[in-house]
């Protein structure tokens, strides 16, 4: 075939081409040879000489398609409404396939003639070109446009009514299943006739700003003629259905029916509608069955939560979530319920193991409601946030606002109980698991610095008195605290461990020193050298004490050794924290007793006598009344000594109990060590307050140094945002500001009484 333009008789060529067009559009049998010849005819007409006949070909084809669709319309309407959907769907199936084939037959016309004449989107939006309403469309586009104008628009009202009736019958369960494909096919045709719209979108209706006046804003056919009426009809149906359900059912049954309706409607949408309608249909259903009755559903939430009706809550949650802010009421009830259950679990605890009861009860509450949120509310972050707020409120609750919260102290005691050697009946794995769980409570504590103070005091006692169950467990716990609060929080705790390991090396060097100089101390002697800044062992705890003669040589030799190795360091002996092993050889059996140094010193006084007065013992050892009374009482209680009267006074006689007997030959006197006096608790709280004041003063100085001048409220807000380990009281911040003014770090500006300036 020659591609050179030539003269063509249009009428003769069109008569032949028209027969093929008819065969293609009606899905007739068109042989390949005929197809190829007609393809060539289209080309020949488009490049005809001397004048191309493409426009005339386009006009004739348009007229043919117009007449063809009008004839189809009459056939579709033959049986009236009874067969309208089925006839329309059959005609559409045939026509939509035929027009697709015809589009391919006219490929040359589409690409070389029509496309080149079209304006680009950029030319329309940004150029001066005017859109021509008579602009030619590609043949496939033209065929669909003709179908829309000649078939859909005349039948629009009848088609939509029948479609809505068919879907309504399906909702009632009386629809014919073999009619589903017809309904879906008809609805899909509304979408397909405008799929060629390159600038269109089935999900949004958009308007191009600054567009020419003739370029009008349009809505997709599917949305305009079907979706809007369908959504309106669906809304009315579900409004009536919701009213019926409310009359017939309680809230549990109502929610189950609504959930079933939503599920059915979702399946129905997938069966009939375009995907862009899925969310719209569900939203309309939720509007009339949930949002319109929100006050009723909210009114039932409290009882459901109080009774923990998991099934009802699992239904209520997705329904309320579908409404903006609808779930907030449920979240509030859940938070209040958890708070109430938590307070009931931890209020009024009694006994010596209050710390264990508190932590394990709180963990039980947390575990229970975390599992409930996971199961019922799909781990929704809003409900997990409510759990956190409720647990934080319970753990930081103060029955007496004037008294400090006890949670930090109780948690520290719980950890101490697990880490001590006395934690019997539990395996290492169980202890490790309980310690890991305790971090859950720790994260909710506001006053983490109070916990740190108690924990460090108890850790110090465990390390000094060698009461730790496992050093690995100790370090693992400190690492957990570091992960939760940072390195600065556990810095001193790490330094305490360092001191213990350094002291081991120091004892080895001291032993080598004694061996080198051939010195015999007469006793086994080892020490811990502790940094004053790292250990919570203040100078206020140092008490007067006359070291027994048996220990004097050891103390003196170590001091000489230490000062020879480290010049400029001062040693302060903390005898009240020391302990020793004393071998008792005056009884029927030999006993080895581990006791505190003060107790050992008392018993050593009975080396050459069987009885002494309290006054003599106290004067010899130079102990204050508090320490003397505490340690003498412990020796009397364990029956190593007996007293002539219950009240220990200066003239009370203390005697060795020569009839003492015990099944164990190795024992420990720990009474005086274990009891934590109210004074010690008060000292801990006081120390925390002092640390907080120093921290806040340092924070204020840092802020003022960088800002130079700052108003009072702005300074307060900046200081409040600084601490991570505690929530500072505004009254304390004000006191710190006044203290810094007295110390001349900052001053009030002359122009304003509520503005401060940094004093360089």
C-alpha positions as CSV (number, residue, x, y, z in Angstrom):
1,X,0.0,0.0,0.0
2,X,1.3,3.4,-1.0
3,X,1.4,6.0,1.8
4,X,1.6,8.9,-0.7
5,X,-1.5,11.2,-0.5
6,X,-4.0,10.7,-3.4
7,X,-7.4,11.7,-4.5
8,X,-10.2,9.7,-2.7
9,X,-13.9,9.5,-3.4
10,X,-15.3,10.1,0.1
11,X,-18.9,8.8,-0.6
12,X,-17.6,5.6,-2.1
13,X,-15.1,5.0,0.7
14,X,-17.5,5.9,3.5
15,X,-20.2,3.5,2.2
16,X,-17.7,0.7,2.5
17,X,-16.3,1.9,5.8
18,X,-19.8,2.4,7.3
19,X,-20.6,-1.3,6.9
20,X,-17.4,-2.2,8.8
21,X,-18.2,0.4,11.5
22,X,-21.6,-1.2,11.9
23,X,-20.0,-4.6,12.3
24,X,-17.5,-3.4,14.8
25,X,-20.0,-1.4,16.9
26,X,-22.4,-4.4,17.1
27,X,-19.6,-6.9,17.8
28,X,-20.1,-8.6,14.4
29,X,-17.6,-10.8,12.6
30,X,-15.1,-8.6,10.9
31,X,-12.4,-10.6,9.1
32,X,-8.8,-9.4,9.6
33,X,-8.4,-8.5,5.9
34,X,-11.5,-6.3,6.0
35,X,-10.2,-4.7,9.2
36,X,-6.9,-3.9,7.6
37,X,-8.5,-2.5,4.4
38,X,-10.8,-0.2,6.5
39,X,-7.8,0.9,8.6
40,X,-6.1,1.9,5.3
41,X,-9.3,3.7,4.2
42,X,-9.3,5.8,7.4
43,X,-5.6,6.7,6.7
44,X,-6.4,7.6,3.0
45,X,-9.3,9.9,4.0
46,X,-7.1,11.7,6.6
47,X,-4.3,12.4,4.1
48,X,-6.5,12.8,0.9
49,X,-5.2,15.1,-1.9
50,X,-5.7,18.0,-2.5
51,X,-7.8,18.5,0.8
52,X,-7.8,16.0,3.7
53,X,-11.2,14.6,4.5
54,X,-10.6,13.9,8.2
55,X,-13.2,16.5,9.4
56,X,-15.9,15.0,7.1
57,X,-15.0,11.5,8.3
58,X,-15.4,12.7,11.9
59,X,-18.8,14.3,11.2
60,X,-20.2,11.2,9.4
61,X,-18.9,8.9,12.1
62,X,-20.4,11.1,14.8
63,X,-23.8,11.1,12.9
64,X,-23.7,7.4,12.6
65,X,-23.0,6.8,16.3
66,X,-25.7,9.3,17.2
67,X,-28.3,7.4,15.1
68,X,-27.1,4.1,16.4
69,X,-27.4,5.0,20.1
70,X,-30.9,6.5,19.4
71,X,-32.0,3.2,17.9
72,X,-30.6,1.3,20.8
73,X,-32.6,3.6,23.2
74,X,-35.8,2.5,21.6
75,X,-34.9,-1.2,22.0
76,X,-34.0,-0.6,25.6
77,X,-37.3,1.0,26.3
78,X,-39.4,-1.7,24.6
79,X,-40.4,-3.6,27.7
80,X,-40.9,-0.5,29.9
81,X,-39.5,-0.4,33.5
82,X,-39.7,-4.1,34.0
83,X,-36.8,-4.9,31.7
84,X,-35.2,-1.5,31.5
85,X,-32.1,-2.3,33.7
86,X,-31.4,-5.6,32.0
87,X,-31.9,-4.2,28.5
88,X,-29.8,-1.2,29.2
89,X,-27.0,-3.4,30.7
90,X,-26.9,-5.7,27.7
91,X,-26.9,-2.7,25.3
92,X,-24.0,-1.1,27.3
93,X,-22.0,-4.3,27.3
94,X,-22.2,-4.5,23.6
95,X,-21.7,-0.8,22.8
96,X,-18.8,-0.2,25.3
97,X,-16.8,-3.1,23.8
98,X,-17.7,-2.0,20.2
99,X,-16.7,1.6,20.8
100,X,-13.4,0.4,22.2
101,X,-12.7,-1.6,18.9
102,X,-13.9,1.4,16.8
103,X,-11.4,3.6,18.7
104,X,-8.6,1.3,17.5
105,X,-9.9,1.3,13.9
106,X,-9.7,5.1,13.9
107,X,-6.2,5.2,15.4
108,X,-4.7,7.4,12.7
109,X,-7.6,9.9,12.9
110,X,-7.3,10.0,16.7
111,X,-3.5,10.5,16.9
112,X,-2.6,12.5,13.8
113,X,-5.6,14.7,13.4
114,X,-7.7,15.1,16.6
115,X,-4.9,15.0,19.2
116,X,-2.8,17.6,17.3
117,X,-5.7,20.1,17.3
118,X,-6.4,19.7,21.1
119,X,-5.2,22.4,23.5
120,X,-3.0,21.2,26.3
121,X,-4.0,21.7,30.0
122,X,-1.3,24.3,30.4
123,X,-2.6,26.3,27.4
124,X,-6.1,26.3,28.9
125,X,-5.1,27.3,32.4
126,X,-2.2,29.7,31.9
127,X,-2.5,30.7,28.2
128,X,-4.9,33.0,26.4
129,X,-6.5,30.1,24.4
130,X,-10.3,29.8,24.6
131,X,-11.9,26.4,24.8
132,X,-14.0,25.7,21.8
133,X,-17.2,23.9,22.7
134,X,-17.1,22.3,19.2
135,X,-13.6,20.9,19.7
136,X,-13.3,17.4,18.3
137,X,-13.0,14.4,20.6
138,X,-11.2,11.1,19.9
139,X,-13.6,8.5,18.6
140,X,-13.7,6.4,21.8
141,X,-14.4,9.6,23.8
142,X,-17.0,10.7,21.2
143,X,-18.8,7.4,21.4
144,X,-19.1,7.6,25.2
145,X,-20.2,11.2,25.1
146,X,-22.9,10.2,22.6
147,X,-24.0,7.3,24.9
148,X,-24.2,9.7,27.8
149,X,-26.3,12.3,25.9
150,X,-28.6,9.9,24.0
151,X,-29.0,7.0,26.4
152,X,-28.2,7.9,30.0
153,X,-29.7,11.4,30.1
154,X,-33.1,10.4,28.7
155,X,-33.3,7.3,31.0
156,X,-31.6,8.9,34.0
157,X,-34.6,9.2,36.2
158,X,-36.0,5.8,35.5
159,X,-32.6,4.1,35.8
160,X,-31.8,5.7,39.1
161,X,-35.2,4.9,40.5
162,X,-34.9,1.2,39.5
163,X,-31.3,1.0,40.9
164,X,-32.3,2.5,44.2
165,X,-35.3,0.0,44.4
166,X,-33.0,-2.9,43.6
167,X,-30.5,-2.0,46.3
168,X,-33.3,-1.4,48.8
169,X,-34.7,-4.8,48.0
170,X,-31.2,-6.3,48.6
171,X,-31.2,-4.5,52.0
172,X,-34.5,-6.1,52.9
173,X,-33.2,-9.5,51.8
174,X,-35.8,-9.9,49.0
175,X,-33.5,-9.0,46.1
176,X,-32.8,-11.4,43.2
177,X,-29.2,-12.5,43.3
178,X,-29.1,-12.9,39.5
179,X,-29.9,-9.2,39.3
180,X,-26.8,-8.1,41.2
181,X,-24.5,-8.2,38.1
182,X,-27.1,-6.0,36.2
183,X,-27.2,-3.4,38.9
184,X,-23.5,-3.3,39.2
185,X,-23.1,-3.1,35.4
186,X,-25.5,-0.2,35.1
187,X,-23.8,1.8,37.9
188,X,-20.4,1.0,36.5
189,X,-21.5,2.5,33.1
190,X,-22.0,5.9,34.8
191,X,-18.4,5.8,35.8
192,X,-17.0,4.4,32.5
193,X,-18.7,7.0,30.2
194,X,-16.4,9.6,31.7
195,X,-13.2,7.7,32.4
196,X,-11.7,9.4,29.4
197,X,-11.9,12.8,31.3
198,X,-8.2,13.3,31.9
199,X,-8.8,16.3,34.1
200,X,-11.5,14.6,36.1
201,X,-11.4,12.6,39.3
202,X,-14.2,10.3,40.6
203,X,-13.4,11.2,44.2
204,X,-13.2,15.0,44.0
205,X,-14.9,17.8,42.1
206,X,-12.3,20.5,41.4
207,X,-12.4,23.9,39.8
208,X,-9.4,25.4,38.1
209,X,-8.8,28.9,39.5
210,X,-8.0,31.6,36.9
211,X,-9.6,29.5,34.2
212,X,-11.3,31.0,31.2
213,X,-15.0,31.8,31.6
214,X,-16.0,29.0,29.2
215,X,-14.2,26.3,31.2
216,X,-16.9,25.5,33.7
217,X,-16.6,23.5,36.9
218,X,-18.1,20.0,36.5
219,X,-19.1,17.1,38.6
220,X,-18.6,13.5,37.6
221,X,-21.7,11.9,36.1
222,X,-21.6,9.0,38.5
223,X,-21.7,11.3,41.5
224,X,-24.3,13.6,40.1
225,X,-26.9,11.3,38.8
226,X,-26.5,8.3,41.1
227,X,-24.3,8.8,44.2
228,X,-26.1,11.8,45.6
229,X,-29.6,10.3,45.3
230,X,-28.3,7.0,46.6
231,X,-26.7,8.6,49.7
232,X,-29.8,10.6,50.4
233,X,-32.0,7.4,50.1
234,X,-29.6,5.5,52.3
235,X,-29.6,8.2,54.9
236,X,-33.4,8.1,55.1
237,X,-33.5,4.3,55.3
238,X,-30.9,4.2,58.1
239,X,-32.6,7.0,60.0
240,X,-35.9,4.9,60.1
241,X,-34.0,1.7,60.9
242,X,-32.2,3.4,63.8
243,X,-35.4,4.6,65.3
244,X,-36.9,1.1,65.0
245,X,-33.9,-0.5,66.6
246,X,-34.0,1.9,69.6
247,X,-37.6,1.0,70.2
248,X,-37.1,-2.7,70.1
249,X,-33.6,-3.1,71.7
250,X,-31.5,-2.3,74.7
251,X,-28.1,-0.7,74.1
252,X,-26.2,-4.0,73.7
253,X,-28.6,-5.3,71.1
254,X,-28.7,-1.9,69.4
255,X,-24.9,-1.8,69.0
256,X,-24.9,-5.3,67.6
257,X,-27.5,-4.5,65.1
258,X,-25.7,-1.3,64.0
259,X,-22.4,-3.2,63.7
260,X,-24.2,-5.8,61.5
261,X,-25.8,-3.1,59.4
262,X,-22.4,-1.5,58.9
263,X,-20.9,-4.8,57.9
264,X,-23.7,-5.6,55.5
265,X,-23.5,-2.2,53.9
266,X,-19.8,-2.5,53.4
267,X,-20.3,-5.8,51.6
268,X,-23.1,-4.3,49.6
269,X,-21.0,-1.3,48.6
270,X,-18.2,-3.6,47.4
271,X,-20.8,-5.6,45.4
272,X,-22.5,-2.7,43.7
273,X,-20.7,0.6,43.9
274,X,-17.6,2.3,42.7
275,X,-14.8,2.3,45.3
276,X,-15.0,6.1,45.8
277,X,-18.4,5.6,47.4
278,X,-17.4,3.1,50.0
279,X,-16.4,5.6,52.7
280,X,-19.3,7.9,51.9
281,X,-21.9,5.2,52.3
282,X,-20.4,4.1,55.6
283,X,-20.2,7.7,56.9
284,X,-23.9,8.3,56.0
285,X,-24.9,5.1,57.9
286,X,-22.8,6.1,60.9
287,X,-24.3,9.6,60.8
288,X,-27.8,8.4,61.3
289,X,-27.2,5.4,63.5
290,X,-24.4,6.7,65.7
291,X,-23.9,10.5,65.5
292,X,-27.6,11.2,65.7
293,X,-27.9,9.1,68.9
294,X,-24.6,10.1,70.4
295,X,-26.1,11.3,73.7
296,X,-27.8,7.9,74.2
297,X,-24.6,6.0,73.6
298,X,-22.6,8.3,75.8
299,X,-25.1,7.8,78.6
300,X,-24.5,4.1,78.6
301,X,-20.7,4.3,78.6
302,X,-20.2,4.8,82.3
303,X,-22.2,1.7,83.3
304,X,-20.4,-0.4,80.7
305,X,-17.0,0.7,82.0
306,X,-17.9,0.3,85.6
307,X,-19.1,-3.3,85.0
308,X,-16.3,-4.0,82.6
309,X,-18.6,-5.4,79.9
310,X,-15.9,-6.1,77.4
311,X,-18.2,-7.3,74.6
312,X,-20.3,-4.1,74.7
313,X,-17.2,-1.9,75.0
314,X,-15.7,-3.7,72.0
315,X,-18.8,-2.7,70.0
316,X,-19.1,0.8,71.5
317,X,-15.5,1.7,70.6
318,X,-15.6,1.5,66.8
319,X,-19.0,3.2,66.7
320,X,-17.9,6.2,68.8
321,X,-14.6,6.4,66.9
322,X,-16.5,7.0,63.7
323,X,-17.8,10.3,65.1
324,X,-15.4,13.3,65.5
325,X,-14.6,13.5,69.3
326,X,-17.2,10.8,69.9
327,X,-14.8,8.5,71.8
328,X,-13.6,11.2,74.3
329,X,-16.4,10.5,76.7
330,X,-15.5,6.8,76.7
331,X,-11.8,7.5,77.3
332,X,-12.7,9.7,80.2
333,X,-14.8,7.0,81.8
334,X,-12.1,4.4,81.3
335,X,-9.5,6.7,82.9
336,X,-11.7,7.4,85.9
337,X,-12.5,3.7,86.4
338,X,-8.8,2.7,86.3
339,X,-8.0,5.5,88.7
340,X,-10.8,4.3,91.1
341,X,-9.7,0.7,90.9
342,X,-6.1,1.7,91.4
343,X,-6.9,3.8,94.5
344,X,-9.0,0.9,96.0
345,X,-6.1,-1.5,95.4
346,X,-3.4,0.7,97.2
347,X,-5.4,2.5,99.8
348,X,-5.4,1.2,103.4
349,X,-2.5,-1.2,103.1
350,X,-1.3,-2.6,106.4
351,X,1.5,-4.8,107.7
352,X,5.3,-5.0,107.4
353,X,5.2,-5.6,103.7
354,X,3.3,-2.6,102.6
355,X,5.9,-1.9,99.9
356,X,5.3,-5.3,98.3
357,X,1.5,-5.0,98.5
358,X,1.6,-1.5,97.0
359,X,3.9,-2.3,94.0
360,X,2.3,-5.7,93.2
361,X,-1.2,-4.4,93.5
362,X,-0.4,-1.4,91.2
363,X,1.3,-3.7,88.7
364,X,-1.8,-6.0,88.8
365,X,-4.1,-3.1,88.0
366,X,-1.8,-1.9,85.2
367,X,-1.5,-5.3,83.7
368,X,-5.2,-6.0,83.8
369,X,-6.3,-2.7,82.1
370,X,-3.4,-2.8,79.6
371,X,-4.7,-6.2,78.5
372,X,-8.3,-4.9,78.4
373,X,-7.2,-1.9,76.2
374,X,-5.3,-4.3,73.9
375,X,-8.2,-6.7,73.6
376,X,-11.2,-4.2,73.5
377,X,-9.8,-1.0,72.1
378,X,-7.1,-2.4,69.8
379,X,-4.3,-0.7,71.7
380,X,-5.6,2.7,70.8
381,X,-3.0,5.3,71.9
382,X,-5.7,7.5,73.4
383,X,-6.7,4.7,75.8
384,X,-3.1,3.9,76.6
385,X,-2.7,7.6,77.4
386,X,-5.7,7.4,79.7
387,X,-4.1,4.3,81.4
388,X,-0.9,6.3,81.9
389,X,-2.7,9.3,83.3
390,X,-4.8,7.1,85.7
391,X,-1.8,5.1,86.9
392,X,0.3,8.3,87.4
393,X,-2.6,9.9,89.4
394,X,-2.9,6.8,91.6
395,X,0.9,6.4,92.2
396,X,1.4,10.1,93.0
397,X,-1.7,10.4,95.1
398,X,-1.3,12.1,98.5
399,X,-4.0,11.3,101.1
400,X,-2.6,14.2,103.0
401,X,-1.5,17.1,100.7
402,X,0.9,18.3,103.4
403,X,2.7,15.0,103.5
404,X,5.1,13.8,100.8
405,X,4.0,11.0,98.5
406,X,5.2,7.6,99.7
407,X,5.4,5.9,96.4
408,X,9.1,6.6,95.8
409,X,10.0,5.2,99.2
410,X,7.8,2.1,98.8
411,X,9.2,1.3,95.4
412,X,12.7,1.7,96.7
413,X,11.9,-0.7,99.6
414,X,10.4,-3.2,97.2
415,X,13.5,-3.2,95.0
416,X,15.6,-3.5,98.2
417,X,13.6,-6.5,99.3
418,X,14.2,-8.2,96.0
419,X,17.9,-7.5,95.8
420,X,18.7,-8.5,99.3
421,X,19.9,-12.0,100.2
422,X,16.8,-12.4,102.4
423,X,14.6,-12.7,99.3
424,X,14.0,-16.4,99.7
425,X,11.6,-18.6,97.8
426,X,12.2,-16.9,94.4
427,X,14.5,-17.9,91.6
428,X,16.9,-15.4,89.9
429,X,14.6,-15.3,86.9
430,X,11.6,-14.4,89.0
431,X,13.6,-11.7,90.8
432,X,14.8,-10.3,87.6
433,X,11.3,-10.3,86.1
434,X,9.9,-8.5,89.2
435,X,12.6,-5.9,89.0
436,X,11.9,-5.3,85.3
437,X,8.2,-4.9,86.1
438,X,9.0,-2.4,88.9
439,X,10.3,0.0,86.2
440,X,6.7,0.4,85.1
441,X,5.9,1.9,88.4
442,X,9.1,4.0,88.4
443,X,8.1,5.7,85.1
444,X,4.9,7.0,86.6
445,X,6.6,8.5,89.7
446,X,6.8,12.3,89.6
447,X,9.4,12.6,92.4
448,X,12.0,10.4,90.9
449,X,14.7,12.2,92.9
450,X,13.1,11.0,96.1
451,X,13.2,7.4,94.8
452,X,16.8,8.0,93.8
453,X,17.7,9.2,97.4
454,X,16.0,6.2,99.1
455,X,17.4,3.7,96.5
456,X,20.9,5.0,96.9
457,X,20.7,4.8,100.8
458,X,19.5,1.2,100.6
459,X,22.0,0.2,97.9
460,X,24.8,1.6,100.1
461,X,23.6,-0.6,103.0
462,X,23.5,-3.6,100.8
463,X,27.0,-3.0,99.4
464,X,28.6,-2.1,102.8
465,X,27.0,-5.0,104.7
466,X,27.4,-7.5,101.7
467,X,23.7,-8.2,101.7
468,X,23.2,-8.1,97.9
469,X,21.7,-11.2,96.4
470,X,23.7,-10.8,93.1
471,X,25.9,-8.0,91.9
472,X,24.7,-8.8,88.3
473,X,21.1,-8.1,89.4
474,X,22.2,-4.9,91.1
475,X,23.9,-3.6,87.9
476,X,21.0,-4.8,85.7
477,X,18.6,-2.7,87.9
478,X,20.8,0.4,87.7
479,X,21.0,0.0,83.9
480,X,17.2,-0.1,83.7
481,X,17.0,3.1,85.8
482,X,19.6,4.6,83.4
483,X,17.5,3.7,80.4
484,X,14.4,5.3,82.0
485,X,16.0,8.5,83.3
486,X,19.5,9.0,81.8
487,X,23.1,8.6,82.9
488,X,23.0,11.6,85.2
489,X,20.3,10.0,87.4
490,X,22.5,6.8,88.0
491,X,25.9,8.5,88.0
492,X,26.4,8.2,91.8
493,X,25.1,4.7,91.8
494,X,27.8,3.6,89.3
495,X,30.4,5.4,91.4
496,X,29.4,3.4,94.4
497,X,30.1,0.2,92.5
498,X,33.4,1.6,91.4
499,X,34.4,2.3,95.0
500,X,33.6,-1.3,96.0
501,X,35.8,-2.7,93.3
502,X,38.6,-0.2,94.0
503,X,38.4,-1.1,97.7
504,X,39.0,-4.8,96.9
505,X,42.3,-3.8,95.1
506,X,43.2,-1.5,98.1
507,X,42.7,-4.4,100.6
508,X,45.0,-6.6,98.5
509,X,47.7,-3.9,98.5
510,X,47.2,-3.4,102.3
511,X,47.7,-7.2,102.8
512,X,50.8,-7.1,100.7
513,X,52.1,-4.1,102.7
514,X,51.6,-6.0,106.0
515,X,53.2,-9.1,104.7
516,X,56.2,-7.1,103.4
517,X,56.8,-5.5,106.8
518,X,56.0,-8.7,108.6
519,X,53.2,-7.1,110.6
520,X,50.6,-9.2,112.4
521,X,47.4,-7.4,113.2
522,X,46.1,-10.4,115.2
523,X,42.7,-10.1,113.4
524,X,41.4,-10.3,109.8
525,X,40.8,-6.7,108.7
526,X,39.4,-5.3,105.5
527,X,37.9,-1.9,104.7
528,X,35.8,0.0,102.1
529,X,37.1,3.5,101.2
530,X,34.1,5.4,99.9
531,X,33.9,8.8,98.2
532,X,32.0,11.2,100.3
533,X,30.3,12.8,97.2
534,X,29.0,9.5,95.8
535,X,27.7,7.8,98.9
536,X,24.6,9.0,100.9
537,X,26.5,8.9,104.2
538,X,26.5,12.5,105.5
539,X,28.7,13.8,108.2
540,X,25.7,14.1,110.5
541,X,25.8,10.3,110.9
542,X,29.3,10.3,112.4
543,X,29.2,9.5,116.1
544,X,31.8,9.5,118.9
545,X,33.4,6.1,119.6
546,X,36.4,4.8,121.5
547,X,37.9,2.1,119.3
548,X,38.5,-1.1,121.3
549,X,42.1,-2.0,122.0
550,X,41.9,-5.1,119.8
551,X,41.1,-2.9,116.8
552,X,43.4,0.1,117.5
553,X,46.5,-1.4,115.8
554,X,44.6,-2.3,112.6
555,X,43.0,1.2,112.3
556,X,46.4,2.9,112.9
557,X,48.3,0.7,110.4
558,X,45.7,1.3,107.7
559,X,45.7,5.0,108.2
560,X,49.5,5.0,107.9
561,X,49.3,2.8,104.7
562,X,46.7,5.0,103.1
563,X,48.3,8.4,103.8
564,X,51.6,7.0,102.4
565,X,49.8,6.2,99.2
566,X,47.4,9.1,98.9
567,X,48.6,12.5,100.3
568,X,46.0,15.2,101.0
569,X,43.1,12.9,101.5
570,X,41.2,12.8,104.8
571,X,39.8,9.6,106.2
572,X,36.6,9.7,108.3
573,X,35.8,6.4,110.0
574,X,32.1,5.5,109.9
575,X,32.1,3.0,112.7
576,X,28.3,2.8,112.9
577,X,28.4,1.1,109.4
578,X,31.2,-1.3,110.2
579,X,30.7,-4.9,111.2
580,X,32.9,-7.8,112.4
581,X,32.8,-11.5,113.2
582,X,33.3,-12.4,116.9
583,X,34.1,-15.9,118.1
584,X,32.3,-16.8,121.3
585,X,34.3,-19.4,123.2
586,X,32.9,-19.1,126.7
587,X,29.8,-21.2,126.1
588,X,29.2,-24.9,125.8
589,X,29.5,-24.6,122.0
590,X,31.6,-22.2,120.0
591,X,29.6,-19.6,118.0
592,X,30.7,-17.2,115.3
593,X,28.5,-14.1,115.4
594,X,28.5,-11.4,112.8
595,X,27.5,-8.1,114.4
596,X,28.0,-4.3,114.2
597,X,31.2,-2.8,115.5
598,X,29.5,-1.1,118.4
599,X,28.0,-4.4,119.5
600,X,31.3,-6.2,119.1
601,X,33.0,-3.5,121.2
602,X,30.4,-4.0,124.0
603,X,31.0,-7.8,124.1
604,X,34.8,-7.3,124.1
605,X,34.5,-5.4,127.4
606,X,33.3,-8.7,128.9
607,X,36.6,-10.4,128.0
608,X,37.8,-10.4,131.6
609,X,34.6,-10.1,133.5
610,X,31.0,-11.4,133.5
611,X,29.1,-8.3,134.4
612,X,29.3,-4.5,134.0
613,X,27.0,-1.6,134.6
614,X,25.5,0.3,131.7
615,X,27.2,3.5,132.9
616,X,30.6,1.8,132.8
617,X,30.1,0.4,129.3
618,X,28.9,3.8,127.9
619,X,31.7,5.7,129.5
620,X,34.3,3.3,128.2
621,X,33.1,3.3,124.6
622,X,32.1,7.0,124.7
623,X,28.9,6.3,122.8
624,X,26.0,8.7,122.8
625,X,22.8,7.7,124.5
626,X,20.9,6.9,121.3
627,X,23.5,4.6,119.9
628,X,24.2,3.0,123.2
629,X,20.6,2.2,124.0
630,X,20.0,0.8,120.5
631,X,22.9,-1.6,120.5
632,X,22.6,-2.8,124.1
633,X,18.9,-3.5,123.5
634,X,19.8,-5.6,120.5
635,X,22.3,-7.7,122.5
636,X,19.7,-8.2,125.3
637,X,17.0,-9.1,122.8
638,X,19.2,-11.8,121.1
639,X,19.9,-13.1,124.7
640,X,23.7,-12.8,124.5
641,X,23.5,-10.4,127.4
642,X,21.0,-10.2,130.3
643,X,20.0,-7.0,132.2
644,X,19.1,-6.6,135.9
645,X,16.1,-4.4,134.9
646,X,14.0,-3.8,131.8
647,X,14.9,-0.1,131.7
648,X,18.5,0.4,130.7
649,X,19.9,3.0,133.1
650,X,23.4,3.9,134.3
651,X,23.2,1.6,137.3
652,X,21.6,-1.3,135.4
653,X,23.9,-4.3,135.5
654,X,24.7,-6.1,132.2
655,X,25.7,-9.8,132.5
656,X,26.9,-12.4,130.0
657,X,24.3,-15.0,129.5
658,X,26.4,-18.1,130.1
659,X,23.4,-20.4,129.4
660,X,23.0,-19.0,125.8
661,X,22.2,-21.7,123.3
662,X,21.4,-21.7,119.6
663,X,20.9,-24.4,116.9
664,X,23.1,-22.5,114.5
665,X,26.7,-22.0,115.2
666,X,27.0,-19.1,112.7
667,X,24.6,-16.3,113.1
668,X,24.1,-12.6,112.5
669,X,22.7,-9.9,114.7
670,X,21.0,-7.5,112.3
671,X,18.2,-5.9,114.4
672,X,20.0,-2.6,114.9
673,X,21.1,-2.5,111.2
674,X,17.7,-3.3,109.6
675,X,15.4,-0.9,111.4
676,X,15.1,2.5,109.7
677,X,14.2,5.1,112.2
678,X,11.7,8.0,111.5
679,X,14.6,10.4,111.9
680,X,16.4,8.7,108.9
681,X,13.2,9.0,106.8
682,X,13.0,12.6,107.7
683,X,16.6,13.2,106.9
684,X,16.1,11.6,103.5
685,X,13.2,13.9,102.7
686,X,15.1,16.9,104.0
687,X,18.1,16.0,101.9
688,X,15.9,15.8,98.8
689,X,14.5,19.3,99.5
690,X,18.0,20.7,99.9
691,X,19.1,19.0,96.6
692,X,16.1,20.5,94.8
693,X,16.8,24.0,96.1
694,X,20.4,23.7,94.8
695,X,19.3,22.4,91.5
696,X,16.7,25.1,91.0
697,X,19.1,27.8,92.0
698,X,21.6,26.5,89.5
699,X,18.9,26.4,86.8
700,X,17.9,30.0,87.6
701,X,21.5,31.2,87.3
702,X,21.9,29.4,84.0
703,X,18.7,30.9,82.6
704,X,19.5,34.4,83.8
705,X,23.1,34.2,82.6
706,X,21.9,33.5,79.0
707,X,18.9,35.9,79.1
708,X,20.4,38.7,81.1
709,X,17.0,40.2,81.8
710,X,13.7,38.3,82.3
711,X,10.3,38.9,83.7
712,X,9.1,36.9,86.7
713,X,6.5,34.8,85.0
714,X,8.7,34.0,82.1
715,X,11.5,32.9,84.5
716,X,9.1,30.7,86.5
717,X,7.9,29.0,83.2
718,X,11.5,28.3,82.1
719,X,12.5,26.9,85.4
720,X,9.4,24.6,85.5
721,X,10.5,23.1,82.2
722,X,14.0,22.2,83.4
723,X,13.7,19.3,85.9
724,X,13.0,15.8,84.7
725,X,13.3,14.0,88.0
726,X,10.7,16.1,89.9
727,X,8.0,18.6,89.5
728,X,9.1,21.8,91.4
729,X,6.6,23.8,93.4
730,X,6.3,27.4,92.4
731,X,6.6,28.4,96.1
732,X,10.1,26.7,96.2
733,X,11.1,28.5,92.9
734,X,10.2,31.8,94.5
735,X,12.2,31.1,97.6
736,X,15.2,30.1,95.4
737,X,14.8,33.4,93.5
738,X,14.9,35.4,96.8
739,X,17.9,33.4,98.0
740,X,19.8,34.2,94.8
741,X,18.9,37.9,95.2
742,X,20.3,37.8,98.7
743,X,23.5,36.1,97.4
744,X,23.7,38.8,94.7
745,X,23.5,36.5,91.7
746,X,20.5,38.3,90.4
747,X,18.7,41.6,91.2
748,X,15.4,43.3,90.5
749,X,15.5,45.8,87.8
750,X,15.0,49.5,88.9
751,X,12.1,50.0,86.4
752,X,10.0,47.0,87.3
753,X,9.4,45.0,90.5
754,X,8.6,41.7,88.6
755,X,11.7,41.8,86.3
756,X,15.1,40.4,87.2
757,X,18.6,41.0,85.7
758,X,21.7,38.9,86.0
759,X,24.5,40.3,88.0
760,X,27.7,39.6,86.1
